[in-house]
Amino acid sequence: MEPLDIALLFSAVVFALASRAAMKRFVVRRLGKANESLLEIDFWKASSGEGLTRCLLFIELLSWGATILLLAMLAARALQ
């Protein structure tokens, strides 16, 4: 495993967690409370069509997708 792959994996996880924290802060400010398990749905309702804030949701989802892809690549490389 190369250090660059591990660094990319770590940065993708940190980026996803940071965007999730920003989404939670936004939802709490708008709705007064946030359901942790349904945060994405609450965020979608709270943003009410604002394009820039809705991009935060897609960034978080893409970051988790990148994390899964990087983990699969590292696991495949480790199994060889």
HELIX and SHEET records of a PDB file:
HELIX    1   1 PRO A    3  LEU A   31  1                                  29    
HELIX    2   2 GLU A   36  LEU A   38  5                                   3    
HELIX    3   3 LEU A   39  SER A   47  1                                   9    
HELIX    4   4 GLY A   51  LEU A   79  1                                  29    
END                                                                             
